[in-house]
Amino acid sequence: MKRLLTLTAIVVLFFPAISWSQITLQQFATGFSSPIDIKNCGDDRLFIVEQSGYIYIVDTNGVTNPQPFLNIDARVNSGGERGLLGLAFDPNYQSNGFFFVYYTENSHGDIVVSRFSVSASNPDSAVAASEDTVIRIWHPYSNHNGGHLGFRDGYLFIGTGDGGSGGDPGNRAQNPDSLLGKILRIDVSDTSVAYKIPPDNPLVGTSGRGEIWNLGMRNPWRWSFDRKTGDFWIGDVGQNAWEEVDFQPLSKKCGNYGWRCYEGNGHPYNTGGCQSASAYDAPVYEYANNGAAIVGGYRYRGAKYANLYGKYFFTDEFTSTYQFRTLESNGAGGWTATLIGTLGRSTVVTFGEDKWGELYCADYANGGIYKFVGASCAPVASISDNDTIFLCDTLVAQVLSTANGNGFHYEWFHDGAAVVNSDNDSLLTTATGTYYVTVTDPGSCTATSDTVNLVYSVPPTVTITGLDTFYCVYHDPDTLVGSPAGGIFSGLGLSGNQNDIFDPVIAGIGDHVIRYSYTETLTGCSYDITLPVHVDFCTSTPDQAIQRFRVYPNPGTGMFTLDYYIENGSAVDVEVYDVTGRVVHVENLHAEKGIQTTTMNLTHLSKGIYNLKLITKDGVAAKRVVIE
């Protein structure tokens, strides 16, 4: 982290204003010493992390258990930017009792992430002696320690700073062999080992560290996953000029956010050995600072306040003109920033969610925990950002859901009729049509969602043409055509600007699969087709006798067209072999010099795979054909 200021009056002019009466902070609990993280374990408790090495439990009424849940004060080097910095509960915490903490240890200041266990007899107490170190990372300076932990899809994510000092003097954030200045992603599900590296991590199989998920972070102090979409929101603290919010959709991995080459959106910092700014991932939002440090937050997905729903909340740390801000979708793929003021607090260093997605923050100086409150009597009734949901697979039912609120009641409607026994925040649909939900909160305030139309999408026919099933390694490349147009080819042996040229030399000898994937623009539904391709060495090497030998359509029903170029006019024999090597068809052709086209009738053969050879006195060419 770094001590901060906020925006100048000039920058404030760029923000729309929000009435403070519509977004306020309500004190929820108090009495903490330097609270630095807020988490829930999947039940109605909140866990408050104190920098010195304590974790306390707060109940739904804001009452704090006087006995700490965990005390590792003696193990923690605390002060400045060091301390017990982060907490995350195992996705299976309710059954295995495991949770993870991130702290700077007291002998050398190294970063330590450890697993602990809750007491088998007391759910409000952890076993301090159960510590099992997961990962330990050398840290050269006292600042930029990172500190946040979180789970997504069963994997533990860890945010580390660049090692400290100023300007990343060791250039660690861009170094794929360093775990500093990164977001890491590891598998901690197997307790027989410290951790495993997920096989789909982006640097697996390269010279870099397999634990790395994102590079180019300066100090990602606080970040979060959108509990509805899984998207990744990161508040990365800047150096001297720019603070940034990085957004990584669920579908993306291996972002490089540019530090120390650039700050914010491509502002040069130290570009020695760097690529152009366009080669790095840009933030979705930046703002100029004067010593300020961003504190990343959460996208509100609670059920109580419709005017907060979908907004990403974040703030500044330690600033006399401290400001909260929000980002929300502008409906065109971008984000709109809004300045909402100080909300009466000046030293908020972290945010947190409870089980139901309600949003909290912690005031580092006064030890208070505060809850975000929106417009009164405005429960959330939101099913989807789209008014039409296309079902891409007619065999799969669709789950519709709205925000889950504590003590809320729900009534779902299908084509105007109430669905029986539907008092739940989600509904498993079994039919197309129009749906909406009415939501009632404990105060009897009611809201009704927009109507969502469920439509089955008729799958298009996806094809690949121009690809044979058998190639000799010396054959020339073939240009592929996918239908419908606009899809993507993938597989070994592909090249060209559109990745639509299959080259057997690039593919190499063996069995390969070529895939064509097509996504409909309107529906968002994806469809694909795969075709097998075999590349063989082929024992006979053609001279220049037979060139550009093609067989189509292949696969086919038995009627095949043969195209080839023959250098010298001579007799051409055709031999067809089944998979056992037995000759099943022989034909003699007389060919003049040049391009030849002939039709061959193999409909008398059974369905299956055959090898077809064109033989001249100067050479042999072969293709594998498939009769369907």
C-alpha positions in Angstrom: 0.0 0.0 0.0 1.0 3.6 -0.1 -0.2 6.7 1.7 -2.7 8.6 -0.4 -4.6 11.6 -1.5 -7.6 11.6 -3.7 -8.8 13.5 -6.7 -8.5 17.2 -7.2 -11.5 19.4 -7.8 -10.8 19.4 -11.5 -11.1 15.6 -11.7 -14.3 15.6 -9.7 -16.0 17.6 -12.5 -15.9 14.4 -14.6 -18.1 12.4 -12.3 -21.9 12.4 -12.0 -23.1 13.0 -8.4 -25.1 10.6 -6.3 -27.1 11.8 -3.3 -25.5 10.6 -0.1 -29.0 9.9 1.2 -29.2 7.0 -1.3 -25.9 5.5 -0.3 -24.8 5.6 3.4 -22.5 3.8 5.8 -24.2 2.3 8.9 -22.0 1.3 11.8 -22.3 -2.5 12.3 -19.6 -3.3 14.8 -16.8 -1.5 16.6 -13.9 -2.0 19.0 -11.3 -3.5 16.7 -7.6 -2.7 16.5 -6.5 -1.9 12.9 -9.1 -4.1 11.1 -7.7 -5.1 7.7 -9.9 -7.8 6.2 -13.5 -8.9 6.4 -14.7 -12.4 5.3 -17.5 -14.9 5.8 -17.3 -18.7 5.9 -20.7 -19.4 4.3 -22.8 -18.9 7.4 -24.2 -15.8 9.0 -21.0 -14.8 10.8 -18.4 -12.2 9.8 -14.7 -12.7 10.5 -12.7 -9.6 11.1 -8.9 -9.7 10.6 -6.7 -7.5 12.7 -3.3 -6.5 11.4 -1.4 -7.6 14.5 -2.4 -11.3 14.1 -5.9 -11.7 15.5 -9.2 -12.8 13.9 -12.5 -12.1 15.6 -16.1 -13.2 14.9 -19.1 -10.9 14.7 -22.7 -12.2 14.7 -25.6 -10.8 12.6 -26.4 -8.2 15.3 -22.9 -6.8 15.2 -21.9 -8.4 18.5 -18.2 -9.4 18.7 -17.2 -12.7 20.4 -14.7 -11.5 23.1 -12.4 -14.5 22.4 -10.5 -14.4 19.2 -11.2 -17.0 16.6 -7.4 -17.2 15.9 -4.4 -15.6 17.6 -1.0 -15.8 15.8 0.3 -12.5 17.0 3.6 -14.0 18.1 4.3 -15.2 14.5 3.4 -12.0 12.7 5.7 -9.1 11.8 3.2 -6.3 12.1 3.4 -2.6 11.4 3.4 -0.3 8.3 2.3 -2.5 5.4 3.2 -5.8 7.2 1.0 -8.0 9.4 -1.8 -10.5 9.2 -3.1 -9.3 5.9 -5.6 -11.7 4.4 -8.1 -14.6 5.1 -10.0 -17.0 2.9 -12.2 -20.0 3.8 -11.9 -23.3 1.9 -14.9 -23.8 -0.4 -15.6 -26.9 1.6 -15.1 -25.2 5.0 -18.4 -26.5 6.4 -17.2 -30.0 6.0 -13.4 -29.9 6.3 -12.9 -26.8 8.6 -9.9 -25.5 6.6 -9.1 -21.8 6.2 -6.1 -19.9 4.9 -4.3 -16.8 6.1 -1.7 -14.5 4.5 0.9 -12.9 6.8 4.4 -11.5 7.0 6.4 -13.7 9.4 8.3 -12.1 12.2 11.9 -13.3 11.6 12.6 -12.1 8.1 9.4 -10.5 6.8 8.7 -13.2 4.3 5.2 -13.7 2.9 3.6 -16.9 4.3 0.3 -18.4 3.3 -0.8 -21.1 5.7 -3.7 -23.5 6.2 -5.4 -23.7 9.7 -8.2 -25.9 11.0 -11.2 -24.9 13.1 -11.7 -26.7 16.4 -13.6 -29.9 16.2 -15.6 -29.0 19.3 -16.0 -25.2 19.0 -16.9 -23.6 15.7 -15.9 -20.2 17.1 -12.3 -21.2 17.7 -9.5 -22.2 15.4 -6.5 -24.4 16.4 -3.4 -22.2 16.3 -1.2 -25.2 16.5 -2.7 -26.7 13.3 -0.7 -24.3 11.0 0.5 -26.0 7.8 2.5 -23.8 5.6 1.3 -23.8 2.0 3.8 -21.4 0.4 6.5 -19.1 1.6 7.8 -16.2 -0.6 11.0 -14.2 0.1 10.2 -10.5 0.3 13.1 -8.0 0.1 11.5 -4.8 1.5 8.9 -3.9 4.1 6.3 -2.5 1.7 4.2 -3.8 -1.2 3.3 -7.1 0.5 0.0 -7.7 -1.3 -2.1 -9.7 1.1 -5.4 -10.7 -0.4 -6.7 -14.3 -0.7 -9.7 -15.7 -2.5 -11.2 -18.9 -4.0 -12.7 -19.3 -7.4 -13.6 -22.7 -9.0 -12.0 -24.5 -6.1 -8.6 -22.9 -6.6 -6.8 -20.5 -4.2 -5.8 -17.1 -5.6 -3.0 -15.1 -3.9 -2.1 -11.5 -4.6 1.5 -10.5 -4.1 3.2 -7.1 -4.3 6.3 -6.4 -6.3 8.7 -6.8 -3.4 8.7 -3.2 -2.3 11.0 -0.2 -2.2 9.9 2.1 -5.1 9.7 1.5 -8.8 10.2 -2.3 -8.5 14.0 -2.0 -8.6 14.4 -5.8 -9.2 11.9 -5.7 -12.1 10.1 -8.6 -10.4 6.6 -7.9 -11.6 7.5 -8.6 -15.2 9.8 -11.6 -14.3 7.9 -14.9 -14.9 10.4 -16.7 -12.7 9.5 -14.5 -9.7 6.3 -14.9 -7.6 6.3 -11.2 -6.7 4.1 -8.7 -8.4 1.7 -11.4 -9.4 -1.7 -13.0 -8.9 -1.0 -16.7 -8.2 -3.4 -19.6 -8.6 -2.8 -22.9 -6.8 -4.7 -26.1 -5.9 -4.8 -26.7 -2.1 -7.4 -29.5 -2.2 -4.8 -32.3 -1.6 -3.6 -32.0 2.0 -0.8 -34.6 1.5 1.2 -31.9 -0.4 1.7 -28.2 0.2 -0.1 -27.4 -3.1 -0.4 -28.4 -6.7 -0.2 -26.3 -9.8 -3.4 -26.4 -11.8 -2.6 -27.9 -15.3 -4.5 -25.1 -17.1 -2.5 -22.2 -15.5 -1.2 -20.0 -18.3 2.6 -20.5 -17.8 2.5 -24.3 -17.3 4.9 -25.9 -19.7 6.9 -22.7 -20.2 10.1 -21.5 -18.6 8.1 -19.4 -16.1 6.6 -20.3 -12.7 3.5 -22.4 -13.1 1.8 -20.8 -10.1 1.4 -17.5 -11.9 -2.0 -16.4 -13.2 -1.4 -12.6 -13.8 1.8 -10.6 -14.2 2.6 -7.0 -14.0 1.0 -6.1 -10.7 2.5 -3.4 -8.4 0.6 -4.0 -5.2 -2.9 -5.6 -5.7 -3.8 -4.9 -2.2 -7.5 -5.7 -2.4 -9.4 -7.6 -5.2 -12.5 -9.7 -5.5 -14.6 -12.1 -7.7 -18.0 -11.1 -8.8 -20.2 -13.7 -7.0 -22.7 -13.7 -9.9 -20.4 -13.9 -12.9 -17.0 -15.0 -11.5 -15.3 -11.9 -13.1 -12.1 -10.7 -11.5 -11.8 -7.1 -10.1 -8.4 -5.9 -9.0 -7.5 -2.6 -7.4 -3.7 -2.2 -8.1 -1.9 0.6 -6.2 0.0 2.9 -8.4 3.5 4.5 -8.0 3.4 8.3 -8.2 0.8 9.3 -10.7 -2.0 6.7 -11.5 -4.3 4.4 -9.6 -6.0 1.7 -11.6 -8.9 -0.8 -11.6 -8.2 -4.0 -13.6 -11.0 -6.1 -14.8 -10.6 -9.7 -16.0 -13.6 -11.5 -17.2 -14.1 -15.2 -16.2 -13.1 -16.3 -19.7 -9.7 -14.6 -19.6 -6.4 -15.8 -18.1 -2.8 -14.7 -18.0 -3.2 -10.9 -17.9 -0.1 -8.7 -17.9 -1.1 -5.4 -16.5 2.1 -3.6 -17.4 4.0 -2.6 -14.2 6.9 -1.5 -14.0 6.8 -0.7 -17.7 3.7 1.4 -17.4 1.3 2.8 -14.9 -2.4 2.9 -15.4 -3.5 3.1 -19.0 -0.1 3.0 -20.8 1.6 5.9 -19.0 5.4 5.1 -19.3 7.3 4.5 -16.1 10.4 2.4 -16.8 10.1 1.1 -20.3 13.6 -0.4 -20.7 13.3 -3.8 -22.3 9.5 -3.4 -22.5 7.0 -3.8 -25.4 4.7 -1.0 -26.5 1.9 -0.2 -24.2 -0.7 -2.0 -26.5 1.0 -5.3 -25.7 -0.2 -5.1 -22.1 -3.7 -5.3 -20.5 -5.2 -1.9 -19.9 -7.2 -1.1 -16.8 -10.9 -0.4 -17.2 -10.5 2.7 -15.0 -7.6 4.9 -13.9 -7.4 8.2 -12.0 -4.6 10.6 -11.2 -3.3 10.7 -7.6 -1.1 12.7 -5.4 0.2 10.1 -3.0 -3.1 8.2 -2.9 -3.5 4.4 -2.9 -6.5 2.5 -4.3 -8.5 0.0 -2.2 -10.3 -2.4 -4.4 -13.7 -3.6 -3.3 -16.6 -5.7 -4.5 -19.4 -5.5 -7.1 -22.6 -5.4 -5.0 -24.7 -8.5 -5.4 -26.7 -8.2 -2.3 -30.5 -8.4 -2.3 -31.5 -5.4 -0.1 -30.7 -2.4 -2.2 -31.7 -2.2 -5.9 -29.9 1.1 -6.3 -26.5 -0.5 -5.4 -27.0 -3.7 -7.4 -24.3 -4.3 -10.0 -22.1 -1.4 -8.9 -18.4 -2.0 -8.2 -17.4 -0.1 -5.0 -13.8 1.0 -4.3 -12.0 3.8 -2.5 -8.7 5.4 -1.4 -6.6 4.7 1.6 -5.4 7.2 4.2 -6.4 10.5 2.7 -7.9 13.6 4.1 -10.1 14.1 1.1 -11.0 10.4 1.0 -13.5 9.4 -1.7 -15.6 6.3 -2.5 -16.3 5.6 -6.1 -18.3 3.1 -8.2 -18.0 1.6 -11.6 -21.1 0.2 -13.4 -21.8 -1.2 -16.8 -22.7 1.4 -19.4 -24.5 -1.2 -21.5 -22.1 -0.9 -24.4 -19.2 -3.0 -23.0 -17.6 -0.2 -21.0 -17.9 1.2 -17.5 -19.2 4.4 -16.0 -17.4 5.9 -13.0 -19.2 7.8 -10.3 -17.8 9.7 -7.3 -19.9 9.3 -4.2 -17.9 11.2 -1.6 -16.4 10.3 1.8 -19.5 8.8 3.3 -18.1 10.1 6.6 -15.0 7.8 6.7 -11.4 8.6 6.0 -9.3 5.5 6.7 -11.1 2.6 5.1 -8.6 -0.1 4.0 -10.8 -3.0 3.0 -14.2 -4.2 2.0 -16.0 -7.5 2.6 -19.2 -9.4 1.9 -21.5 -11.4 4.1 -23.2 -14.7 3.1 -25.9 -12.8 1.3 -23.7 -10.5 -0.6 -24.3 -7.4 1.5 -21.3 -5.1 1.5 -19.2 -3.9 4.4 -16.0 -1.9 5.0 -13.5 -1.4 7.8 -12.2 1.9 9.2 -8.5 1.2 10.1 -8.2 4.2 12.4 -11.4 4.0 14.6 -11.7 0.2 14.5 -15.3 0.3 13.1 -17.0 -2.1 10.7 -19.6 -0.3 8.5 -22.4 -1.6 6.3 -23.4 -0.1 3.0 -27.1 1.0 3.0 -29.0 1.9 -0.1 -32.5 3.3 -0.8 -35.1 2.1 1.6 -37.8 -0.4 0.6 -36.0 -1.4 -2.6 -35.2 -5.1 -2.7 -33.4 -6.5 -5.7 -35.5 -8.3 -8.3 -33.1 -9.0 -11.1 -32.9 -12.2 -13.1 -30.6 -11.4 -16.1 -28.9 -8.5 -17.8 -30.6 -9.6 -21.0 -34.4 -9.7 -21.7 -33.9 -12.8 -23.8 -32.0 -15.9 -22.8 -31.2 -18.3 -25.6 -31.0 -22.0 -24.7 -28.3 -23.5 -26.8 -29.0 -27.1 -25.9 -32.6 -28.1 -25.9 -31.8 -31.1 -23.6 -30.5 -28.9 -20.8 -32.9 -27.1 -18.4 -32.2 -23.5 -17.5 -31.7 -22.2 -13.9 -33.1 -18.7 -13.4 -32.0 -16.9 -10.2 -32.2 -13.6 -8.5 -30.2 -12.2 -5.5 -30.6 -14.2 -2.3 -31.7 -12.2 0.7 -31.8 -13.1 4.4 -35.4 -13.9 5.2 -36.7 -12.9 1.7 -39.7 -14.5 0.0 -39.9 -15.2 -3.7 -42.8 -16.0 -6.2 -42.0 -17.0 -9.7 -44.3 -16.6 -12.7 -44.3 -18.5 -16.0 -46.3 -17.0 -18.9 -48.2 -15.0 -16.3 -49.1 -17.9 -14.0 -47.6 -18.4 -10.6 -45.3 -21.3 -10.3 -46.3 -23.7 -7.5 -43.8 -24.1 -4.6 -41.4 -21.5 -6.0 -40.4 -19.7 -2.8 -36.7 -19.7 -3.6 -34.1 -17.3 -5.1 -33.7 -19.7 -8.0 -36.0 -21.6 -10.3 -35.2 -24.7 -12.5 -37.2 -24.2 -15.7 -38.4 -27.0 -17.9 -40.1 -25.0 -20.6 -39.6 -21.9 -22.8 -41.7 -18.8 -22.4 -41.7 -15.6 -20.3 -40.6 -15.6 -16.7 -40.5 -13.0 -13.9 -40.1 -13.0 -10.1 -41.6 -11.0 -7.3 -39.3 -10.5 -4.3 -40.5 -9.5 -0.8 -38.0 -8.5 2.0 -38.5 -9.0 5.7 -40.0 -5.4 5.9 -42.7 -6.4 3.4 -41.2 -4.3 0.7 -41.9 -5.8 -2.7 -40.2 -5.6 -6.1 -40.9 -7.4 -9.4 -38.3 -8.2 -12.0 -38.4 -7.4 -15.7 -39.7 -10.2 -17.8 -37.1 -12.6 -19.3 -38.0 -14.6 -22.4 -36.5 -18.2 -22.6 -36.0 -19.2 -26.3 -34.5 -22.4 -27.7 -31.9 -21.7 -30.3 -32.0 -23.9 -33.4 -28.5 -25.2 -33.9 -26.9 -24.4 -37.3 -25.1 -27.0 -39.4 -21.4 -26.6 -38.8 -19.0 -27.9 -41.5 -15.4 -28.0 -42.6 -14.6 -28.3 -46.3 -11.2 -28.5 -48.0 -9.7 -30.9 -45.5 -8.7 -34.5 -46.4 -8.5 -37.2 -43.8 -5.1 -38.5 -45.0 -2.0 -36.7 -46.0 1.6 -37.7 -46.8 3.9 -35.4 -44.9 5.2 -33.9 -48.2 1.8 -32.9 -49.5 1.1 -29.2 -50.0 -1.0 -27.3 -47.6 -4.8 -27.1 -48.0 -7.0 -24.1 -47.4 -10.0 -24.8 -45.2 -13.4 -23.3 -45.3 -15.7 -23.3 -42.2 -19.4 -22.9 -42.3 -21.2 -20.8 -41.1 -18.6 -18.1 -41.7 -16.9 -16.2 -38.9 -15.8 -19.2 -36.8 -12.4 -20.2 -35.5 -10.2 -23.1 -36.6 -8.0 -24.8 -34.0 -5.6 -27.8 -34.0 -2.1 -28.8 -34.9 -0.8 -27.9 -38.3 -2.8 -24.7 -38.9 -1.3 -21.5 -40.2 -2.3 -18.4 -42.1 -3.9 -15.1 -40.9 -7.2 -16.9 -40.3 -5.6 -20.1 -39.0 -7.4 -21.8 -41.9 -4.5 -23.5 -43.8 -3.6 -27.0 -42.9 0.0 -27.9 -43.5 1.0 -31.6 -42.9 4.6 -30.6 -42.5 3.7 -28.4 -39.5 1.3 -31.0 -38.1 3.8 -33.7 -38.3 3.3 -37.5 -38.6 0.4 -38.9 -36.5 -3.3 -38.6 -35.9 -4.6 -35.1 -35.4 -8.0 -33.4 -34.8 -9.0 -30.1 -36.5 -11.8 -28.2 -34.8 -14.0 -25.4 -36.2 -15.9 -23.4 -33.6 -18.7 -21.0 -34.4 -20.5 -18.7 -32.0 -23.7 -17.0 -33.0 -23.6 -13.2 -32.5 -27.3 -12.9 -31.6 -27.7 -15.9 -29.2 -24.1 -16.3 -27.9 -24.5 -20.0 -28.4 -21.4 -21.9 -29.5 -21.2 -24.9 -31.8 -18.3 -26.9 -33.2 -17.3 -29.8 -35.4 -14.1 -31.9 -35.3 -12.6 -33.9 -38.1 -9.8 -36.5 -37.8 -6.6 -36.1 -39.9 -3.8 -38.6 -40.3 -0.4 -37.5 -41.6 1.9 -40.4 -42.8 5.5 -40.5 -43.9 4.5 -42.4 -47.1 7.2 -44.8 -48.2 7.2 -43.7 -51.9 8.4 -40.2 -52.5 6.9 -38.6 -55.6 9.3 -37.0 -58.0 7.4 -34.3 -59.9 5.2 -37.0 -61.5 2.0 -36.3 -59.5 1.3 -33.0 -57.8 -1.5 -31.4 -55.8 -3.5 -34.7 -55.6 -7.0 -34.0 -54.1 -10.0 -36.3 -53.4 -13.4 -34.8 -52.7 -15.9 -34.8 -51.2 -14.1 -36.7 -48.4 -15.7 -38.2 -46.4 -18.2 -39.1 -49.1 -20.9 -41.6 -50.1 -18.6 -43.4 -52.5 -18.6 -41.1 -55.6 -15.3 -39.3 -55.4 -13.7 -36.7 -57.7 -9.9 -37.0 -58.2 -7.9 -33.8 -59.1 -4.2 -34.0 -59.8 -1.5 -32.5 -61.9 0.7 -34.9 -63.9 4.1 -33.8 -65.3 4.3 -36.2 -68.2 1.6 -38.0 -70.0 1.6 -41.7 -69.1 -0.5 -44.5 -67.7 -2.0 -43.9 -64.2 -3.1 -46.9 -62.1 -5.5 -46.4 -59.2 -5.4 -48.9 -56.3 -7.7 -48.9 -53.3 -6.9 -50.8 -50.2 -9.0 -51.5 -47.1 -7.6 -51.2 -43.6 -6.2 -54.7 -43.7 -4.1 -53.9 -46.7 -6.2 -55.9 -49.1 -6.7 -54.5 -52.6 -10.5 -53.9 -53.1 -10.5 -51.8 -56.3 -8.2 -51.3 -59.3 -8.6 -48.9 -62.1 -6.4 -47.8 -65.0 -6.5 -44.2 -66.3 -4.7 -42.7 -69.2 -3.6 -39.2 -68.4 -2.3 -36.4 -70.6 0.2 -33.9 -69.3 -1.4 -31.3 -67.0 -4.4 -31.0 -64.8 -6.6 -34.0 -64.6 -10.1 -34.5 -63.2 -11.9 -37.8 -63.1 -14.7 -39.4 -61.2 -14.3 -42.7 -59.4 -17.3 -44.8 -58.3 -16.6 -46.7 -55.0 -20.2 -47.1 -54.0 -19.9 -50.9 -54.2 -17.5 -50.8 -51.2 -18.7 -50.9 -47.6 -18.6 -47.9 -45.4 -15.2 -47.4 -43.8 -11.7 -46.0 -44.2 -9.6 -46.9 -47.3 -6.2 -45.9 -48.7 -6.2 -44.7 -52.3 -3.0 -44.7 -54.4 -2.3 -43.0 -57.7 0.7 -44.8 -59.3 2.8 -43.7 -62.3 6.1 -44.9 -63.6 7.7 -41.9 -61.9 6.1 -41.9 -58.5 3.2 -42.6 -56.1 0.7 -40.3 -54.4 -1.7 -41.5 -51.6 -4.8 -40.3 -49.9 -7.0 -41.8 -47.2 -10.7 -41.7 -48.1 -13.7 -42.3 -46.0 -17.0 -43.8 -47.3 -19.9 -42.9 -45.1 
